[in-house]
């Protein structure tokens, strides 16, 4: 997972987030494409509104985010994607454990 600031100013003009793999243990996902689309949409919104605090000083490369809050079972594909994005954004905001 990598986060890169684009541009020379103190505030990034663009943020690029590459996520190689999302692993959902304990979930039966009927519509993985819908989970993925919802995840991408919500994470983009969170990054736009709140940034990526761990990348405030420049490029950040993360191998894994762990220690994130558990996700409730039984969510729709859309809600699962949203909640997953919120958990990942919390990790990129300094909550949980980051492996670099």
VEXDREN-2710 file (C-alpha; in Angstrom, 1 decimal):
% VEXDREN-2710
k/r/px/py/pz
1/UNK/0.0/0.0/0.0
2/UNK/1.5/3.3/-0.9
3/UNK/0.4/6.9/-0.6
4/UNK/2.1/9.6/-2.6
5/UNK/1.7/13.4/-2.5
6/UNK/1.7/15.0/-5.9
7/UNK/2.9/18.6/-6.4
8/UNK/5.4/20.9/-4.7
9/UNK/3.2/22.9/-2.3
10/UNK/2.7/22.0/1.4
11/UNK/-0.8/20.9/0.6
12/UNK/-0.8/18.0/-2.0
13/UNK/-2.6/18.8/-5.2
14/UNK/-3.3/15.1/-5.6
15/UNK/-3.0/11.9/-3.6
16/UNK/-2.4/8.5/-5.2
17/UNK/-3.3/5.5/-3.1
18/UNK/-2.3/2.0/-4.4
19/UNK/-3.8/-0.9/-2.6
20/UNK/-2.5/-4.3/-3.7
21/UNK/-4.9/-6.5/-1.8
22/UNK/-7.7/-6.4/0.7
23/UNK/-8.3/-9.5/2.8
24/UNK/-11.6/-10.0/4.5
25/UNK/-11.5/-12.9/6.9
26/UNK/-14.8/-14.2/8.2
27/UNK/-17.0/-12.6/5.5
28/UNK/-19.0/-14.2/2.7
29/UNK/-19.1/-11.6/0.0
30/UNK/-21.8/-12.2/-2.6
31/UNK/-20.9/-9.2/-4.8
32/UNK/-17.2/-8.4/-4.5
33/UNK/-17.4/-5.8/-7.4
34/UNK/-20.0/-3.8/-5.4
35/UNK/-17.9/-4.0/-2.2
36/UNK/-14.9/-2.8/-4.2
37/UNK/-16.7/0.1/-5.9
38/UNK/-18.2/1.2/-2.6
39/UNK/-14.8/1.0/-0.9
40/UNK/-13.1/3.1/-3.5
41/UNK/-15.9/5.7/-3.5
42/UNK/-15.9/6.1/0.3
43/UNK/-12.1/6.0/0.6
44/UNK/-11.8/8.7/-2.0
45/UNK/-14.3/10.8/-0.2
46/UNK/-12.5/10.4/3.2
47/UNK/-9.1/11.2/1.7
48/UNK/-10.6/14.3/-0.1
49/UNK/-12.2/15.6/3.1
50/UNK/-9.6/14.6/5.7
51/UNK/-6.4/13.8/3.8
52/UNK/-4.0/11.1/4.9
53/UNK/-2.3/12.3/8.1
54/UNK/0.5/9.7/8.1
55/UNK/1.6/11.0/4.6
56/UNK/1.6/14.7/5.7
57/UNK/5.4/14.8/5.4
58/UNK/5.7/13.2/2.0
59/UNK/5.5/9.7/0.5
60/UNK/4.3/6.9/2.7
61/UNK/4.7/3.2/1.9
62/UNK/2.8/0.7/4.1
63/UNK/3.0/-3.0/3.8
64/UNK/0.1/-3.7/6.1
65/UNK/-2.5/-2.1/8.4
66/UNK/-3.5/-4.2/11.4
67/UNK/-5.2/-3.6/14.6
68/UNK/-8.1/-1.9/12.9
69/UNK/-11.6/-1.9/14.4
70/UNK/-13.6/-5.0/13.6
71/UNK/-16.3/-4.8/11.0
72/UNK/-19.8/-5.9/11.8
73/UNK/-21.1/-9.1/10.1
74/UNK/-24.2/-9.2/8.0
75/UNK/-23.6/-5.9/6.1
76/UNK/-24.8/-5.3/2.5
77/UNK/-22.0/-5.2/-0.1
78/UNK/-22.3/-1.4/-0.2
79/UNK/-22.2/-0.9/3.6
80/UNK/-19.3/-3.4/3.9
81/UNK/-17.3/-1.4/1.3
82/UNK/-18.0/1.9/3.2
83/UNK/-17.1/0.4/6.6
84/UNK/-13.9/-1.1/5.2
85/UNK/-12.9/2.2/3.7
86/UNK/-13.5/3.9/7.1
87/UNK/-11.3/1.3/8.8
88/UNK/-8.5/1.7/6.3
89/UNK/-8.7/5.5/6.5
90/UNK/-8.5/5.2/10.3
91/UNK/-5.3/3.2/9.8
92/UNK/-3.9/5.8/7.5
93/UNK/-4.8/8.4/10.1
94/UNK/-2.6/6.8/12.8
95/UNK/-5.0/4.4/14.4
96/UNK/-4.1/0.8/14.4
97/UNK/-0.6/-0.6/13.6
98/UNK/1.3/0.2/10.4
99/UNK/3.9/-2.2/9.0
100/UNK/6.4/-0.5/6.7
END
